[in-house]
């Protein structure tokens, strides 16, 4: 008769394994605390005060929120943000999906093309905005107006006309965001069972029907992620507008973030800018939770 001896792991070994991951996470958590969460908390605190440098901050309660939300320029900026965000989100998803379908595969040439297409994402937005500003140059010397000249159109005042400035900014935003969406959708397409396409082709199913009944349901999780990120990115748009138009002409492209920037750094209204930023944070959180709720509800179905 043999006795079975079981060895229990030592408590010290378990404690070491539990602490080790936190040691690796500590530098990133410390940076996030110092440069993100503490400033965020300070901004929420300042939103309840009238900030007066060297004179002492004065408690005003919810007055900053009331003043910001009833400001007609802020209301116009919110409308521009929604229009720009919805347009950029839908446009970048559609273009990203089309690029993913065109560039899907393992050929070396496709890998090179995907790298080239992805370049706008890794390029600084300020640099991209400056390039597009030159492309939108309002005379026939501009790249786009020069091309339109062959069609007998123009020159068009893309960024100087209140009727076209927001749409011109939207076009650049779609160009920047579409490659990022393409990569996520490509990851979703990689998990699609190819035998389904072959069976559908043998049954005479058209290309559009294959996209609708095979591709779209298979990449629904990827589309949910893309939609969530696009919605957040649309609300927080700033650099594109600031570089291209600065919120002009006549406030036609002023968005949520540029309005907060103007309040804080042009009008020295730190309390109002903080209140506008806190409202944006709340709306972003609410939108993220709502999109995730409907995405999970769709996955269950």
C-alpha positions in Angstrom: 0.0 0.0 0.0 1.5 3.3 -1.1 0.6 6.6 0.4 0.0 9.6 -1.9 1.7 12.7 -0.8 0.2 16.0 -2.0 2.3 19.1 -2.0 0.6 22.4 -1.4 2.1 25.5 -3.0 3.6 27.8 -0.4 1.8 30.9 0.5 4.9 33.0 -0.3 4.9 31.7 -3.9 1.2 32.6 -4.4 1.7 36.1 -3.0 4.7 36.6 -5.3 2.6 35.6 -8.3 -0.2 37.9 -7.3 2.1 40.9 -6.7 4.2 40.4 -9.9 1.6 41.6 -12.4 0.9 44.7 -10.4 4.6 45.5 -10.4 4.6 45.5 -14.2 1.4 47.6 -14.3 2.7 50.1 -11.7 4.6 52.5 -14.1 1.6 52.8 -16.4 -0.9 53.2 -13.6 1.3 55.8 -12.0 1.5 57.8 -15.3 -2.2 57.5 -15.8 -2.8 58.7 -12.2 -0.5 61.7 -12.5 -1.3 62.8 -16.1 -4.9 61.7 -16.5 -7.0 61.0 -13.4 -5.6 63.7 -11.1 -6.1 66.4 -13.8 -9.6 65.0 -14.5 -10.5 65.3 -10.8 -9.0 68.8 -10.7 -11.1 69.8 -13.7 -14.3 68.5 -12.1 -13.4 70.4 -8.9 -12.8 73.7 -10.9 -16.1 73.4 -12.7 -17.8 74.5 -9.5 -15.7 77.6 -9.1 -15.1 80.9 -10.7 -11.3 80.7 -11.1 -9.5 83.9 -10.2 -5.7 83.6 -10.3 -4.0 85.4 -7.4 -7.4 86.4 -6.0 -8.7 83.0 -4.8 -11.3 80.8 -6.4 -14.9 81.6 -5.7 -17.5 78.9 -5.2 -20.4 79.3 -7.7 -22.0 75.8 -7.6 -23.7 74.9 -10.8 -23.6 78.4 -12.3 -20.9 77.4 -14.7 -22.9 74.5 -16.1 -26.0 76.7 -16.4 -24.1 79.4 -18.2 -22.4 77.1 -20.6 -25.5 75.0 -21.4 -27.6 78.2 -22.1 -24.9 79.8 -24.3 -26.1 79.9 -27.9 -22.6 79.5 -29.2 -22.1 76.4 -27.2 -25.4 75.0 -28.4 -24.3 75.7 -32.0 -21.0 74.0 -31.3 -22.9 70.9 -29.9 -24.9 70.8 -33.1 -21.8 71.0 -35.3 -20.2 68.3 -33.1 -23.1 65.9 -33.6 -23.3 66.5 -37.4 -19.5 66.2 -37.8 -19.4 63.1 -35.5 -22.2 61.3 -37.2 -20.9 62.1 -40.6 -17.3 61.1 -39.8 -18.4 57.9 -38.0 -20.7 56.6 -40.7 -18.3 57.7 -43.5 -15.2 56.2 -41.9 -17.0 52.9 -41.2 -18.3 52.6 -44.8 -15.0 53.5 -46.3 -13.1 51.3 -43.9 -15.4 48.4 -44.7 -14.8 48.9 -48.4 -11.0 49.1 -48.0 -11.1 45.9 -45.8 -12.9 44.0 -48.6 -10.6 45.3 -51.3 -7.4 44.6 -49.3 -8.2 41.3 -47.7 -5.8 38.5 -48.4 -2.3 37.2 -47.8 -0.6 38.4 -51.0 2.6 40.4 -50.4 1.3 43.3 -52.5 -1.8 43.5 -50.4 0.3 43.8 -47.2 2.2 46.7 -48.8 -1.0 48.4 -49.8 -2.5 47.9 -46.3 0.6 49.5 -44.8 0.4 52.5 -47.2 -3.3 52.9 -46.5 -2.7 52.9 -42.8 -0.2 55.8 -42.9 -2.8 58.5 -42.1 -3.5 56.9 -38.7 0.1 56.9 -37.6 0.8 60.4 -39.0 0.3 63.3 -36.6 -3.1 64.8 -37.0 -1.7 68.3 -37.0 0.6 67.4 -40.0 -2.3 65.8 -41.9 -4.5 68.9 -41.2 -1.8 71.2 -42.6 -1.5 69.1 -45.7 -5.3 69.1 -46.3 -5.3 72.9 -45.7 -2.9 73.2 -48.5 -5.0 70.9 -50.7 -8.0 73.1 -50.0 -6.1 76.2 -51.0 -8.9 78.6 -52.2 -7.3 79.5 -55.6 -6.6 77.4 -58.7 -3.1 76.7 -57.3 -4.6 74.4 -54.7 -4.5 70.7 -55.5 -8.2 70.0 -55.3 -9.2 73.3 -57.0 -6.7 72.6 -59.8 -8.3 69.2 -60.4 -11.8 70.7 -60.4 -10.5 73.3 -62.9 -10.4 70.5 -65.6 -14.1 70.0 -65.0 -14.8 73.7 -65.3 -15.6 74.0 -61.6 -14.2 76.4 -59.1 -12.2 77.6 -57.5 -14.2 76.6 -54.5 -13.7 78.3 -51.1 -13.7 75.1 -49.1 -12.5 76.5 -45.8 -13.6 80.1 -46.2 -17.3 79.4 -47.0 -19.5 78.7 -43.9 -21.6 76.4 -46.1 -18.7 74.1 -47.1 -16.2 74.4 -44.3 -17.8 71.7 -42.0 -18.1 69.3 -44.9 -14.5 69.8 -45.9 -13.4 69.1 -42.3 -15.6 66.0 -42.3 -13.9 64.7 -45.5 -10.5 64.9 -43.9 -11.8 63.2 -40.7 -13.1 60.3 -42.8 -9.8 60.0 -44.5 -7.9 59.8 -41.2 -10.3 57.4 -39.4 -11.2 54.9 -42.2 -7.8 53.0 -42.2 -8.1 52.4 -38.5 -11.6 51.0 -38.9 -10.2 48.9 -41.8 -7.7 47.1 -39.6 -10.4 46.2 -37.0 -12.8 45.0 -39.8 -9.9 43.0 -41.4 -9.5 41.2 -38.1 -13.2 40.3 -38.1 -13.0 39.1 -41.7 -10.2 36.8 -40.9 -12.6 34.8 -38.7 -15.2 34.3 -41.4 -15.5 30.6 -42.6 -14.5 30.5 -46.3 -16.6 27.4 -46.9 -19.7 29.5 -46.4 -18.7 31.7 -49.4 -18.0 28.6 -51.5 -21.3 27.1 -50.7 -23.1 30.4 -51.4 -21.4 30.7 -54.7 -22.4 27.2 -55.7 -26.0 28.0 -54.9 -25.9 31.1 -57.1 -26.1 33.7 -54.3 -25.2 37.2 -55.4 -22.3 39.2 -54.0 -24.5 41.6 -52.2 -26.5 38.8 -50.6 -23.2 37.2 -49.4 -22.2 40.4 -47.9 -25.6 40.8 -46.2 -26.2 37.3 -44.9 -22.6 36.0 -44.3 -20.1 38.8 -44.0 -22.0 41.3 -41.9 -23.3 38.9 -39.3 -19.8 37.3 -39.0 -18.1 40.6 -38.3 -20.8 42.1 -36.0 -18.5 42.1 -33.0 -15.8 44.0 -35.0 -18.4 46.5 -36.2 -19.6 47.0 -32.6 -16.1 47.9 -31.5 -15.6 50.2 -34.5 -18.9 52.0 -33.8 -18.1 52.5 -30.2 -14.7 54.0 -30.9 -16.0 56.1 -33.8 -18.7 57.6 -31.6 -16.2 58.5 -28.9 -13.8 59.9 -31.5 -16.6 62.0 -33.1 -17.5 63.7 -29.8 -13.9 64.5 -29.0 -12.9 65.9 -32.4 -10.6 68.9 -32.0 -7.3 68.8 -33.8 -8.8 68.5 -37.3 -11.0 71.6 -36.7 -8.4 73.6 -34.9 -5.7 73.1 -37.6 -8.1 73.6 -40.6 -10.4 76.4 -39.6 -9.9 77.2 -35.9 -13.7 77.1 -35.6 -14.4 79.5 -38.4 -15.5 81.0 -40.6 -18.1 82.8 -38.5 -18.2 79.9 -36.0 -19.5 77.5 -38.7 -17.1 74.7 -37.7 -16.9 75.4 -34.0 -17.3 72.1 -32.1 -17.5 71.1 -28.5 -13.8 70.9 -27.8 -12.8 74.1 -29.7 -15.5 75.9 -27.7 -14.1 74.6 -24.4 -10.6 75.6 -25.6 -11.8 79.1 -26.5 -13.4 79.5 -23.1 -10.4 78.4 -21.2 -7.5 79.8 -23.1 -8.9 82.8 -25.0 -11.5 84.1 -22.6 -9.7 82.9 -19.5 -12.9 81.3 -18.2 -11.4 78.2 -16.6 -14.6 77.3 -14.7 -16.7 77.4 -17.8 -14.2 75.4 -19.8 -14.1 72.8 -17.0 -17.9 72.6 -16.9 -18.0 72.1 -20.7 -15.4 69.4 -20.4 -17.2 67.6 -17.6 -20.4 67.6 -19.6 -18.5 66.1 -22.5 -17.1 63.4 -20.2 -20.6 62.5 -19.0 -22.1 62.4 -22.5 -19.2 60.2 -23.7 -19.6 57.8 -20.8 -23.4 57.6 -21.5 -22.9 57.1 -25.2 -20.3 54.4 -24.6 -22.6 52.5 -22.2 -25.5 52.8 -24.5 -23.6 51.6 -27.6 -22.2 48.7 -25.6 -25.6 47.8 -24.3 -27.1 47.6 -27.8 -24.1 45.8 -29.1 -24.3 43.1 -26.4 -28.0 42.8 -26.9 -27.5 42.2 -30.6 -24.8 39.6 -29.9 -27.2 37.7 -27.7 -29.8 37.7 -30.4 
